[in-house]
Amino acid sequence: MKKLKVLYIILSSIIVILIIMLLYSQKNIKQLKEEIEEYRAENEQYLKIDKEFTYISELISKFYISKNNEDIDKVNSLLDANFIVIEDENIILKKDGSKEYILLDKKRNLNYKGMTILSINYIKEKCAYFVNTQEFIFYEDGTPFEHALFINFLVKEESKGWRIIDVNFDI
């Protein structure tokens, strides 16, 4: 009888251990499935960036070309309503009616010779893309301007097409 009791305790312990292992495995399986879904969604977003890169880069290129050609109307057509570009002594970008940034310095006779897109990242919370760019600026004699100009854009596809919904500068 004593052997039977010991055997019962051992078997009960084994069953409890197996149940714990099974529950732990199910928890791990659930966690792994969630991680797979996250990676799948992230991968789909990268594939989407690949497809939309052409539209995004075209929008950013139009912004720079229009700005450098002093085509104020064209620049304004690319921007969200909380921005306006005006021409004063320089080409000025006004953000939210108060912040002002010089887009094109006409007084210094600088040559704006192009730009490059440094990175594009999807911002899930805003359903928009963060685009980091650098503009190449030179003095008339061909020497590079001493301050790199980085302009960061937040772009989004809306019913009217792709728009720049935010701009900030790293100078």
GUGU-417292 format. One line per field, with one value per residue: residue in one letter; x, y, z of N, C-alpha, C in turn; residue number from 1. Coordinates in pm, whole numbers, plus 50000, padded with zeros to 5 digits. Layout:
<pts>
code <- c(A | ...)
n_xx <- c(X | ...)
n_yy <- c(Y | ...)
n_zz <- c(Z | ...)
ca_xx <- c(X | ...)
ca_yy <- c(Y | ...)
ca_zz <- c(Z | ...)
c_xx <- c(X | ...)
c_yy <- c(Y | ...)
c_zz <- c(Z | ...)
pos <- c(NUM | ...)
</pts>
This chain:
<pts>
code <- c(M | K | K | L | K | V | L | Y | I | I | L | S | S | I | I | V | I | L | I | I | M | L | L | Y | S | Q | K | N | I | K | Q | L | K | E | E | I | E | E | Y | R | A | E | N | E | Q | Y | L | K | I | D | K | E | F | T | Y | I | S | E | L | I | S | K | F | Y | I | S | K | N | N | E | D | I | D | K | V | N | S | L | L | D | A | N | F | I | V | I | E | D | E | N | I | I | L | K | K | D | G | S | K | E | Y | I | L | L | D | K | K | R | N | L | N | Y | K | G | M | T | I | L | S | I | N | Y | I | K | E | K | C | A | Y | F | V | N | T | Q | E | F | I | F | Y | E | D | G | T | P | F | E | H | A | L | F | I | N | F | L | V | K | E | E | S | K | G | W | R | I | I | D | V | N | F | D | I)
n_xx <- c(50082 | 50196 | 50383 | 50215 | 50100 | 50325 | 50386 | 50154 | 50185 | 50420 | 50336 | 50129 | 50276 | 50432 | 50230 | 50134 | 50364 | 50385 | 50148 | 50201 | 50423 | 50298 | 50113 | 50293 | 50426 | 50215 | 50174 | 50417 | 50398 | 50181 | 50293 | 50503 | 50356 | 50237 | 50465 | 50552 | 50342 | 50381 | 50633 | 50565 | 50383 | 50557 | 50737 | 50565 | 50522 | 50777 | 50789 | 50587 | 50698 | 50900 | 50751 | 50630 | 50835 | 50912 | 50706 | 50729 | 50995 | 50975 | 50797 | 50952 | 51170 | 51040 | 50973 | 51229 | 51331 | 51136 | 51155 | 51420 | 51401 | 51248 | 50972 | 50710 | 50431 | 50417 | 50566 | 50400 | 50177 | 50252 | 50256 | 50105 | 49813 | 49886 | 50119 | 50293 | 50457 | 50642 | 50760 | 51006 | 51270 | 51407 | 51329 | 51079 | 50962 | 50670 | 50552 | 50267 | 50183 | 50358 | 50632 | 50930 | 51129 | 51419 | 51414 | 51541 | 51818 | 51855 | 52023 | 52289 | 52395 | 52418 | 52475 | 52253 | 52287 | 52162 | 52019 | 51991 | 51819 | 51836 | 51722 | 51422 | 51145 | 50867 | 50606 | 50404 | 50200 | 50118 | 50054 | 50225 | 50523 | 50852 | 51097 | 51430 | 51650 | 51930 | 52060 | 52273 | 52487 | 52665 | 52919 | 52961 | 53219 | 53255 | 53326 | 53221 | 52933 | 52961 | 52788 | 52601 | 52286 | 52009 | 51695 | 51399 | 51117 | 50770 | 50565 | 50261 | 50014 | 49726 | 49379 | 49404 | 49643 | 50000 | 50134 | 50322 | 50328 | 50457 | 50749 | 51083 | 51395 | 51739 | 52013)
n_yy <- c(49882 | 50117 | 50152 | 50192 | 50436 | 50604 | 50574 | 50689 | 50957 | 51024 | 50994 | 51183 | 51415 | 51415 | 51450 | 51704 | 51855 | 51813 | 51936 | 52201 | 52248 | 52222 | 52436 | 52649 | 52618 | 52669 | 52937 | 53041 | 52974 | 53132 | 53386 | 53377 | 53362 | 53615 | 53776 | 53697 | 53799 | 54074 | 54108 | 54037 | 54241 | 54459 | 54392 | 54406 | 54678 | 54773 | 54676 | 54830 | 55086 | 55059 | 55048 | 55300 | 55479 | 55609 | 55799 | 55952 | 56047 | 56193 | 56396 | 56529 | 56607 | 56782 | 56981 | 57085 | 57164 | 57350 | 57537 | 57627 | 57737 | 57949 | 57930 | 58002 | 57950 | 57683 | 57553 | 57607 | 57459 | 57202 | 57180 | 57130 | 57285 | 57430 | 57558 | 57816 | 57959 | 58244 | 58528 | 58746 | 58943 | 58717 | 58369 | 58255 | 58022 | 57984 | 57850 | 57734 | 57995 | 58140 | 58052 | 58100 | 58014 | 58037 | 57947 | 57992 | 58175 | 58471 | 58688 | 58614 | 58497 | 58215 | 57890 | 57641 | 57313 | 57066 | 56775 | 56509 | 56216 | 56098 | 55918 | 55723 | 55672 | 55497 | 55634 | 55501 | 55586 | 55827 | 55766 | 55831 | 55929 | 55982 | 56179 | 56227 | 56466 | 56607 | 56912 | 57035 | 57299 | 57568 | 57822 | 58103 | 58076 | 57807 | 57667 | 57460 | 57543 | 57628 | 57521 | 57238 | 57166 | 57022 | 56905 | 56795 | 56610 | 56542 | 56336 | 56253 | 56048 | 56173 | 56236 | 56417 | 56353 | 56311 | 56490 | 56739 | 56739 | 56826 | 57010 | 57036 | 57171 | 57084 | 57238)
n_zz <- c(50000 | 50075 | 49873 | 49662 | 49729 | 49718 | 49450 | 49343 | 49429 | 49292 | 49024 | 49021 | 49065 | 48832 | 48641 | 48713 | 48662 | 48385 | 48299 | 48375 | 48209 | 47961 | 47968 | 47989 | 47746 | 47569 | 47627 | 47539 | 47268 | 47192 | 47237 | 47053 | 46815 | 46818 | 46795 | 46542 | 46388 | 46433 | 46311 | 46051 | 45984 | 46001 | 45798 | 45577 | 45581 | 45514 | 45253 | 45147 | 45173 | 44989 | 44752 | 44760 | 44762 | 44524 | 44482 | 44714 | 44699 | 44464 | 44542 | 44739 | 44582 | 44403 | 44584 | 44658 | 44403 | 44319 | 44525 | 44493 | 44240 | 44296 | 44283 | 44426 | 44438 | 44352 | 44554 | 44774 | 44695 | 44753 | 45021 | 45346 | 45495 | 45726 | 45672 | 45498 | 45225 | 45164 | 44978 | 45053 | 45131 | 45118 | 45054 | 45248 | 45487 | 45663 | 45959 | 46114 | 46132 | 46295 | 46344 | 46161 | 45883 | 45684 | 45358 | 45118 | 45074 | 44944 | 44954 | 44995 | 44771 | 44726 | 44592 | 44524 | 44497 | 44478 | 44641 | 44880 | 44979 | 45296 | 45475 | 45516 | 45711 | 45842 | 46027 | 46237 | 46416 | 46307 | 46054 | 45844 | 45662 | 45771 | 45642 | 45598 | 45482 | 45301 | 45191 | 44939 | 44943 | 44802 | 44789 | 44564 | 44456 | 44449 | 44676 | 44948 | 45143 | 45484 | 45674 | 45710 | 45569 | 45685 | 45615 | 45748 | 45667 | 45708 | 45546 | 45379 | 45231 | 45099 | 45020 | 44812 | 44707 | 44754 | 45028 | 45205 | 45541 | 45763 | 45852 | 45952 | 46063 | 46073 | 46149)
ca_xx <- c(50000 | 50286 | 50440 | 50109 | 50088 | 50443 | 50367 | 50050 | 50246 | 50513 | 50256 | 50061 | 50378 | 50465 | 50116 | 50135 | 50477 | 50348 | 50046 | 50272 | 50502 | 50205 | 50063 | 50405 | 50448 | 50107 | 50202 | 50527 | 50347 | 50100 | 50387 | 50573 | 50262 | 50224 | 50589 | 50550 | 50249 | 50448 | 50736 | 50497 | 50332 | 50674 | 50786 | 50471 | 50546 | 50898 | 50753 | 50507 | 50794 | 50968 | 50658 | 50594 | 50956 | 50911 | 50616 | 50786 | 51115 | 50930 | 50742 | 51063 | 51245 | 50961 | 50987 | 51361 | 51342 | 51048 | 51214 | 51541 | 51358 | 51167 | 50833 | 50639 | 50301 | 50441 | 50604 | 50280 | 50086 | 50303 | 50254 | 49981 | 49755 | 49947 | 50242 | 50285 | 50587 | 50629 | 50884 | 51039 | 51408 | 51443 | 51212 | 51054 | 50858 | 50605 | 50488 | 50164 | 50168 | 50451 | 50772 | 50978 | 51255 | 51466 | 51430 | 51635 | 51885 | 51886 | 52124 | 52425 | 52436 | 52458 | 52430 | 52190 | 52324 | 52101 | 51987 | 51983 | 51736 | 51922 | 51645 | 51276 | 51090 | 50723 | 50561 | 50276 | 50100 | 50072 | 50029 | 50303 | 50665 | 50953 | 51200 | 51545 | 51723 | 52039 | 52076 | 52412 | 52493 | 52802 | 52941 | 52983 | 53351 | 53254 | 53354 | 53097 | 52880 | 53017 | 52686 | 52515 | 52144 | 51925 | 51553 | 51320 | 50979 | 50671 | 50481 | 50147 | 49926 | 49590 | 49288 | 49453 | 49777 | 50104 | 50150 | 50416 | 50244 | 50541 | 50886 | 51170 | 51531 | 51857 | 52119)
ca_yy <- c(50000 | 50230 | 50167 | 50248 | 50576 | 50670 | 50575 | 50788 | 51089 | 51045 | 51014 | 51312 | 51518 | 51415 | 51508 | 51848 | 51911 | 51811 | 52040 | 52330 | 52260 | 52244 | 52573 | 52737 | 52606 | 52740 | 53080 | 53071 | 52965 | 53253 | 53498 | 53364 | 53399 | 53761 | 53831 | 53671 | 53896 | 54204 | 54108 | 54034 | 54377 | 54544 | 54357 | 54463 | 54822 | 54795 | 54655 | 54946 | 55196 | 55034 | 55087 | 55442 | 55561 | 55692 | 55912 | 56035 | 56116 | 56292 | 56509 | 56602 | 56670 | 56897 | 57085 | 57149 | 57230 | 57468 | 57634 | 57685 | 57816 | 58055 | 57908 | 58005 | 57884 | 57539 | 57507 | 57610 | 57351 | 57076 | 57188 | 57127 | 57418 | 57505 | 57619 | 57904 | 58010 | 58380 | 58587 | 58877 | 58955 | 58577 | 58281 | 58223 | 57926 | 58012 | 57731 | 57767 | 58139 | 58209 | 58015 | 58132 | 57953 | 58081 | 57835 | 58032 | 58299 | 58541 | 58792 | 58560 | 58439 | 58076 | 57798 | 57521 | 57219 | 56934 | 56721 | 56364 | 56160 | 56020 | 55806 | 55729 | 55582 | 55506 | 55667 | 55431 | 55665 | 55939 | 55712 | 55920 | 55895 | 56080 | 56180 | 56308 | 56504 | 56705 | 56995 | 57071 | 57442 | 57613 | 57963 | 58130 | 58029 | 57661 | 57603 | 57422 | 57623 | 57566 | 57458 | 57143 | 57194 | 56903 | 56935 | 56676 | 56624 | 56440 | 56333 | 56163 | 56040 | 56215 | 56224 | 56504 | 56307 | 56322 | 56625 | 56760 | 56781 | 56892 | 57039 | 57094 | 57192 | 57056 | 57320)
ca_zz <- c(50000 | 50082 | 49739 | 49577 | 49767 | 49664 | 49304 | 49317 | 49448 | 49181 | 48901 | 49035 | 49045 | 48689 | 48569 | 48742 | 48587 | 48242 | 48278 | 48382 | 48086 | 47850 | 47978 | 47957 | 47602 | 47501 | 47644 | 47447 | 47131 | 47171 | 47228 | 46925 | 46709 | 46821 | 46741 | 46397 | 46330 | 46434 | 46207 | 45922 | 45960 | 45976 | 45665 | 45480 | 45577 | 45435 | 45113 | 45108 | 45156 | 44862 | 44645 | 44768 | 44759 | 44404 | 44504 | 44821 | 44649 | 44366 | 44618 | 44801 | 44472 | 44357 | 44686 | 44645 | 44272 | 44320 | 44619 | 44433 | 44125 | 44352 | 44242 | 44554 | 44423 | 44345 | 44688 | 44857 | 44655 | 44807 | 45167 | 45421 | 45518 | 45837 | 45621 | 45382 | 45181 | 45114 | 44927 | 45109 | 45083 | 45099 | 45048 | 45388 | 45521 | 45791 | 46015 | 46211 | 46140 | 46385 | 46322 | 46026 | 45841 | 45552 | 45264 | 45013 | 45113 | 44818 | 44977 | 45005 | 44642 | 44743 | 44487 | 44577 | 44391 | 44488 | 44772 | 44887 | 45086 | 45384 | 45532 | 45517 | 45813 | 45857 | 46162 | 46243 | 46488 | 46223 | 45919 | 45758 | 45648 | 45810 | 45538 | 45637 | 45360 | 45312 | 45072 | 44914 | 44917 | 44774 | 44760 | 44421 | 44413 | 44444 | 44805 | 45018 | 45253 | 45604 | 45757 | 45639 | 45587 | 45687 | 45628 | 45775 | 45623 | 45738 | 45426 | 45393 | 45115 | 45132 | 44906 | 44705 | 44668 | 44856 | 45082 | 45315 | 45653 | 45863 | 45811 | 46053 | 46013 | 46154 | 46088)
c_xx <- c(50087 | 50349 | 50338 | 50091 | 50205 | 50431 | 50262 | 50106 | 50340 | 50437 | 50182 | 50157 | 50416 | 50353 | 50111 | 50247 | 50445 | 50244 | 50111 | 50353 | 50413 | 50152 | 50172 | 50433 | 50341 | 50126 | 50313 | 50481 | 50265 | 50191 | 50462 | 50483 | 50244 | 50348 | 50596 | 50458 | 50311 | 50552 | 50675 | 50444 | 50447 | 50731 | 50695 | 50491 | 50672 | 50871 | 50672 | 50599 | 50863 | 50880 | 50635 | 50715 | 50957 | 50825 | 50673 | 50905 | 51078 | 50875 | 50854 | 51146 | 51172 | 50973 | 51119 | 51374 | 51259 | 51103 | 51333 | 51512 | 51268 | 51022 | 50747 | 50506 | 50317 | 50478 | 50481 | 50183 | 50128 | 50286 | 50113 | 49937 | 49820 | 50082 | 50209 | 50426 | 50562 | 50765 | 50896 | 51176 | 51465 | 51314 | 51194 | 50941 | 50802 | 50528 | 50392 | 50151 | 50269 | 50598 | 50811 | 51113 | 51293 | 51487 | 51535 | 51690 | 51931 | 51998 | 52267 | 52476 | 52493 | 52404 | 52377 | 52203 | 52267 | 52075 | 51992 | 51889 | 51825 | 51850 | 51496 | 51229 | 50940 | 50690 | 50417 | 50166 | 50041 | 50035 | 50101 | 50448 | 50751 | 51067 | 51309 | 51626 | 51838 | 52048 | 52223 | 52418 | 52640 | 52803 | 52965 | 53117 | 53363 | 53287 | 53223 | 53061 | 52917 | 52915 | 52602 | 52370 | 52067 | 51782 | 51481 | 51175 | 50895 | 50574 | 50374 | 50067 | 49785 | 49504 | 49334 | 49589 | 49874 | 50123 | 50259 | 50335 | 50325 | 50682 | 50962 | 51314 | 51632 | 51971 | 52243)
c_yy <- c(50126 | 50257 | 50231 | 50398 | 50657 | 50682 | 50680 | 50930 | 51122 | 51074 | 51148 | 51427 | 51530 | 51480 | 51659 | 51916 | 51917 | 51919 | 52178 | 52352 | 52289 | 52387 | 52674 | 52736 | 52681 | 52891 | 53122 | 53070 | 53090 | 53375 | 53495 | 53402 | 53550 | 53828 | 53812 | 53771 | 54035 | 54212 | 54108 | 54174 | 54473 | 54518 | 54414 | 54614 | 54854 | 54775 | 54774 | 55067 | 55182 | 55077 | 55238 | 55535 | 55656 | 55817 | 56009 | 56114 | 56220 | 56417 | 56594 | 56673 | 56793 | 57013 | 57160 | 57225 | 57358 | 57577 | 57704 | 57766 | 57932 | 58050 | 57891 | 57929 | 57732 | 57483 | 57502 | 57497 | 57215 | 57067 | 57180 | 57270 | 57497 | 57567 | 57716 | 57953 | 58147 | 58426 | 58726 | 58909 | 58816 | 58498 | 58226 | 58120 | 57965 | 57888 | 57775 | 57917 | 58212 | 58177 | 58044 | 58068 | 58008 | 57956 | 57866 | 58169 | 58370 | 58643 | 58738 | 58500 | 58298 | 57993 | 57671 | 57414 | 57079 | 56893 | 56570 | 56326 | 56069 | 55900 | 55833 | 55627 | 55605 | 55533 | 55615 | 55516 | 55778 | 55894 | 55798 | 55873 | 56013 | 56068 | 56278 | 56336 | 56598 | 56780 | 57035 | 57216 | 57483 | 57764 | 57979 | 58077 | 57876 | 57591 | 57573 | 57520 | 57552 | 57495 | 57363 | 57178 | 57064 | 56948 | 56802 | 56703 | 56512 | 56445 | 56226 | 56163 | 56073 | 56200 | 56306 | 56460 | 56322 | 56467 | 56624 | 56815 | 56842 | 56906 | 57086 | 57088 | 57151 | 57131 | 57310)
c_zz <- c(50000 | 49946 | 49646 | 49604 | 49709 | 49513 | 49265 | 49328 | 49333 | 49052 | 48906 | 49010 | 48898 | 48609 | 48590 | 48664 | 48439 | 48210 | 48280 | 48255 | 47966 | 47851 | 47942 | 47807 | 47524 | 47511 | 47549 | 47302 | 47099 | 47153 | 47095 | 46808 | 46701 | 46762 | 46590 | 46329 | 46325 | 46324 | 46067 | 45886 | 45929 | 45837 | 45556 | 45468 | 45498 | 45286 | 45060 | 45086 | 45022 | 44744 | 44642 | 44761 | 44639 | 44425 | 44608 | 44769 | 44544 | 44436 | 44678 | 44694 | 44420 | 44455 | 44667 | 44512 | 44270 | 44411 | 44554 | 44308 | 44165 | 44305 | 44368 | 44546 | 44422 | 44482 | 44778 | 44822 | 44711 | 44959 | 45224 | 45455 | 45631 | 45799 | 45510 | 45352 | 45120 | 45062 | 44985 | 45050 | 45055 | 45075 | 45189 | 45400 | 45657 | 45834 | 46125 | 46234 | 46227 | 46357 | 46178 | 46002 | 45704 | 45467 | 45159 | 45050 | 44985 | 44833 | 44964 | 44874 | 44658 | 44627 | 44553 | 44469 | 44408 | 44631 | 44763 | 45000 | 45168 | 45445 | 45517 | 45620 | 45823 | 46003 | 46174 | 46307 | 46403 | 46082 | 45815 | 45757 | 45692 | 45710 | 45580 | 45512 | 45394 | 45181 | 45061 | 44866 | 44902 | 44758 | 44611 | 44370 | 44412 | 44575 | 44877 | 45128 | 45383 | 45693 | 45672 | 45669 | 45575 | 45705 | 45644 | 45740 | 45683 | 45621 | 45442 | 45264 | 45162 | 45008 | 44786 | 44653 | 44784 | 44896 | 45189 | 45431 | 45767 | 45808 | 45934 | 46004 | 46118 | 46089 | 46173)
pos <- c(1 | 2 | 3 | 4 | 5 | 6 | 7 | 8 | 9 | 10 | 11 | 12 | 13 | 14 | 15 | 16 | 17 | 18 | 19 | 20 | 21 | 22 | 23 | 24 | 25 | 26 | 27 | 28 | 29 | 30 | 31 | 32 | 33 | 34 | 35 | 36 | 37 | 38 | 39 | 40 | 41 | 42 | 43 | 44 | 45 | 46 | 47 | 48 | 49 | 50 | 51 | 52 | 53 | 54 | 55 | 56 | 57 | 58 | 59 | 60 | 61 | 62 | 63 | 64 | 65 | 66 | 67 | 68 | 69 | 70 | 71 | 72 | 73 | 74 | 75 | 76 | 77 | 78 | 79 | 80 | 81 | 82 | 83 | 84 | 85 | 86 | 87 | 88 | 89 | 90 | 91 | 92 | 93 | 94 | 95 | 96 | 97 | 98 | 99 | 100 | 101 | 102 | 103 | 104 | 105 | 106 | 107 | 108 | 109 | 110 | 111 | 112 | 113 | 114 | 115 | 116 | 117 | 118 | 119 | 120 | 121 | 122 | 123 | 124 | 125 | 126 | 127 | 128 | 129 | 130 | 131 | 132 | 133 | 134 | 135 | 136 | 137 | 138 | 139 | 140 | 141 | 142 | 143 | 144 | 145 | 146 | 147 | 148 | 149 | 150 | 151 | 152 | 153 | 154 | 155 | 156 | 157 | 158 | 159 | 160 | 161 | 162 | 163 | 164 | 165 | 166 | 167 | 168 | 169 | 170 | 171)
</pts>
